[in-house]
Amino acid sequence: MSSFIKDERRRQLLKAGAAIGAGFATPSLLLSRSAWAADHPPIGTWPAGAAGSTVYASAAVPLTGSYAAQGADELKGMQLAVEHLNQGHPLVKAISPKTKKGVLGKELKLLSADSAAKPNQAVQAQQRFITENKVLVMTGSTSSAVAVATNKLAEREKVLYFTGISGSNDTTGKDCVRYGFRQNFYGETAANALGPVLVKNFGKNRKAAFMTPDYTYGHTTTQSMADYLTKNAGWTVVTNQVSPLGTQDFSQYLTNIANSGAEFLINVNWGRDAVLSTQQAKQFGILPKMTLVIPYQIPFLAQEVGAEIMQGVFAATDFWWTLEDKYPNAKMFVEAFQKKYGYRPEWGAENGYISFLHWARMVEETGSFYPPDIIKTWEKGETIPSLVGPVHYRPQDHQAVRPVVIVRGKKPSDMKNKEDFWEVVEIVPGAGVMQKPDAFGCHLGDYT
């Protein structure tokens, strides 16, 4: 053992002993006494990040660029979660019963930065938060390219990371890491949940054109969707039009689709790219001539393009606010979010919120901020509450096993309010739509 580690242990033990001897042993210090255990050498930002009365988390989300609207919604959910954790809100108690106020009695503060959906920008921001603020956990992504890059940072720096929005199979597949966790659904689960609905409603041996963003989310989601439809229903992919993130003019791709003979337009684009490509498909006359399908529903898409275009469109999603009628926790969340922000949450906000509460639960169950022990608690795979019923995390790949929600766009005349764009047609249990844990090449790294 190096002299540095021995000296660091000695300093931390002396600090703790001095505080107790001086009569400054606060409840938070006593609660986190295992964090100072002599048999744990420093790792990542621990124990320095847990030494004070305040602990920090960091989020890098896109607040500019193609995914800005979704990033802002996601961040709002995270901010509400932190507020609720510090208050000891009743919804927090329902998810993490051991939480009183804060996390292990310490106030939680959230630091945030604009990633612009760029991996390098996101990693630079998170590295700064690690160095300057000793954050104990990182979050945010919206782009799976950012999620994969942050996974690698988390593993290298030994700082916990839970994704924001990430739809790529690779995030908990070949790019999985011991220090990363994901709560939300992804391409493979979306395809396996939505595929049977499409076959039931439209039959076999149909022709589909795909629109795919050129990065890991787009490629893996298109692959999963195409695999399901071709192997299980004899559908044919007549063209797959791949476009760069941030495309403004989709005319060249839409021209190819218009001439392809496709019956279905399966649009995998995301954020503003999804909005623009869908609007332009309408202008080209492709819609409603072809049937639109959204395998991975984009927050605010229906609001941006209008109910006229989205009526009758099937989509897979993580959460929709009318689930408040089925799940009491969802109802509490939707009401609290709407009261604070003035609109009903999209699924990015739901994902950001519940991911924070799940992390806090694992910390409370562990009784320490020591990262390897938190990971081992998470890997027990215990069934825990969420906003959409009981869920659990698989220890082999750190992916949450949670339901996928299938929705269909409502006719404008059927909307009960200005946010009532979708009807929930099916809630598909997660276990049956997930691949085996090692199917996409996940090999978790070391704890230390």
Secondary structure in CASP SS format (residue, H / E / C, confidence):
PFRMAT SS
TARGET T0000
AUTHOR 0000-0000-0000
METHOD secondary structure of the structure
MODEL  1
M C 1.00
S C 1.00
S H 1.00
F H 1.00
I H 1.00
K H 1.00
D H 1.00
E H 1.00
R H 1.00
R H 1.00
R H 1.00
Q H 1.00
L H 1.00
L H 1.00
K H 1.00
A H 1.00
G H 1.00
A H 1.00
A H 1.00
I H 1.00
G H 1.00
A C 1.00
G C 1.00
F C 1.00
A C 1.00
T C 1.00
P H 1.00
S H 1.00
L H 1.00
L H 1.00
L H 1.00
S C 1.00
R H 1.00
S H 1.00
A H 1.00
W H 1.00
A C 1.00
A C 1.00
D C 1.00
H C 1.00
P C 1.00
P C 1.00
I E 1.00
G C 1.00
T C 1.00
W E 1.00
P C 1.00
A H 1.00
G H 1.00
A H 1.00
A C 1.00
G C 1.00
S C 1.00
T E 1.00
V E 1.00
Y E 1.00
A E 1.00
S E 1.00
A E 1.00
A E 1.00
V E 1.00
P C 1.00
L C 1.00
T C 1.00
G C 1.00
S C 1.00
Y C 1.00
A H 1.00
A H 1.00
Q H 1.00
G H 1.00
A H 1.00
D H 1.00
E H 1.00
L H 1.00
K H 1.00
G H 1.00
M H 1.00
Q H 1.00
L H 1.00
A H 1.00
V H 1.00
E H 1.00
H H 1.00
L H 1.00
N H 1.00
Q H 1.00
G C 1.00
H C 1.00
P H 1.00
L H 1.00
V H 1.00
K H 1.00
A H 1.00
I H 1.00
S C 1.00
P C 1.00
K C 1.00
T C 1.00
K C 1.00
K C 1.00
G C 1.00
V E 1.00
L C 1.00
G C 1.00
K E 1.00
E E 1.00
L E 1.00
K E 1.00
L E 1.00
L E 1.00
S E 1.00
A E 1.00
D E 1.00
S C 1.00
A C 1.00
A C 1.00
K C 1.00
P H 1.00
N H 1.00
Q H 1.00
A H 1.00
V H 1.00
Q H 1.00
A H 1.00
Q H 1.00
Q H 1.00
R H 1.00
F H 1.00
I H 1.00
T H 1.00
E H 1.00
N H 1.00
K C 1.00
V C 1.00
L C 1.00
V E 1.00
M E 1.00
T E 1.00
G C 1.00
S C 1.00
T C 1.00
S C 1.00
S H 1.00
A H 1.00
V H 1.00
A H 1.00
V H 1.00
A H 1.00
T H 1.00
N H 1.00
K H 1.00
L H 1.00
A H 1.00
E H 1.00
R H 1.00
E H 1.00
K C 1.00
V C 1.00
L E 1.00
Y E 1.00
F E 1.00
T C 1.00
G C 1.00
I C 1.00
S C 1.00
G C 1.00
S C 1.00
N H 1.00
D H 1.00
T H 1.00
T H 1.00
G C 1.00
K C 1.00
D C 1.00
C C 1.00
V C 1.00
R C 1.00
Y C 1.00
G E 1.00
F E 1.00
R E 1.00
Q C 1.00
N C 1.00
F C 1.00
Y C 1.00
G H 1.00
E H 1.00
T H 1.00
A H 1.00
A H 1.00
N H 1.00
A H 1.00
L H 1.00
G H 1.00
P H 1.00
V H 1.00
L H 1.00
V H 1.00
K H 1.00
N H 1.00
F H 1.00
G C 1.00
K C 1.00
N C 1.00
R C 1.00
K E 1.00
A E 1.00
A E 1.00
F E 1.00
M E 1.00
T E 1.00
P E 1.00
D C 1.00
Y C 1.00
T H 1.00
Y H 1.00
G H 1.00
H H 1.00
T H 1.00
T H 1.00
T H 1.00
Q H 1.00
S H 1.00
M H 1.00
A H 1.00
D H 1.00
Y H 1.00
L H 1.00
T H 1.00
K H 1.00
N H 1.00
A H 1.00
G C 1.00
W C 1.00
T E 1.00
V E 1.00
V E 1.00
T E 1.00
N E 1.00
Q E 1.00
V E 1.00
S E 1.00
P C 1.00
L C 1.00
G C 1.00
T C 1.00
Q C 1.00
D C 1.00
F C 1.00
S H 1.00
Q H 1.00
Y H 1.00
L H 1.00
T H 1.00
N H 1.00
I H 1.00
A H 1.00
N C 1.00
S C 1.00
G C 1.00
A C 1.00
E C 1.00
F E 1.00
L E 1.00
I E 1.00
N E 1.00
V C 1.00
N C 1.00
W C 1.00
G H 1.00
R H 1.00
D H 1.00
A H 1.00
V H 1.00
L H 1.00
S H 1.00
T H 1.00
Q H 1.00
Q H 1.00
A H 1.00
K H 1.00
Q H 1.00
F C 1.00
G C 1.00
I H 1.00
L H 1.00
P H 1.00
K H 1.00
M C 1.00
T E 1.00
L E 1.00
V E 1.00
I E 1.00
P C 1.00
Y C 1.00
Q C 1.00
I C 1.00
P C 1.00
F C 1.00
L H 1.00
A H 1.00
Q H 1.00
E H 1.00
V H 1.00
G C 1.00
A H 1.00
E H 1.00
I H 1.00
M H 1.00
Q C 1.00
G C 1.00
V C 1.00
F E 1.00
A E 1.00
A E 1.00
T E 1.00
D C 1.00
F C 1.00
W C 1.00
W H 1.00
T H 1.00
L H 1.00
E H 1.00
D H 1.00
K C 1.00
Y C 1.00
P H 1.00
N H 1.00
A H 1.00
K H 1.00
M H 1.00
F H 1.00
V H 1.00
E H 1.00
A H 1.00
F H 1.00
Q H 1.00
K H 1.00
K H 1.00
Y H 1.00
G C 1.00
Y C 1.00
R C 1.00
P C 1.00
E C 1.00
W H 1.00
G H 1.00
A H 1.00
E H 1.00
N H 1.00
G H 1.00
Y H 1.00
I H 1.00
S H 1.00
F H 1.00
L H 1.00
H H 1.00
W H 1.00
A H 1.00
R H 1.00
M H 1.00
V H 1.00
E H 1.00
E H 1.00
T H 1.00
G C 1.00
S C 1.00
F C 1.00
Y C 1.00
P H 1.00
P H 1.00
D H 1.00
I H 1.00
I H 1.00
K H 1.00
T H 1.00
W H 1.00
E C 1.00
K C 1.00
G C 1.00
E C 1.00
T C 1.00
I E 1.00
P C 1.00
S C 1.00
L C 1.00
V C 1.00
G C 1.00
P C 1.00
V E 1.00
H E 1.00
Y E 1.00
R C 1.00
P C 1.00
Q C 1.00
D C 1.00
H C 1.00
Q E 1.00
A E 1.00
V E 1.00
R C 1.00
P C 1.00
V E 1.00
V E 1.00
I E 1.00
V E 1.00
R E 1.00
G E 1.00
K C 1.00
K C 1.00
P H 1.00
S H 1.00
D H 1.00
M C 1.00
K C 1.00
N C 1.00
K C 1.00
E C 1.00
D C 1.00
F C 1.00
W E 1.00
E E 1.00
V E 1.00
V E 1.00
E E 1.00
I E 1.00
V E 1.00
P C 1.00
G C 1.00
A H 1.00
G H 1.00
V H 1.00
M C 1.00
Q C 1.00
K C 1.00
P C 1.00
D C 1.00
A C 1.00
F C 1.00
G C 1.00
C C 1.00
H C 1.00
L C 1.00
G C 1.00
D C 1.00
Y C 1.00
T C 1.00
END
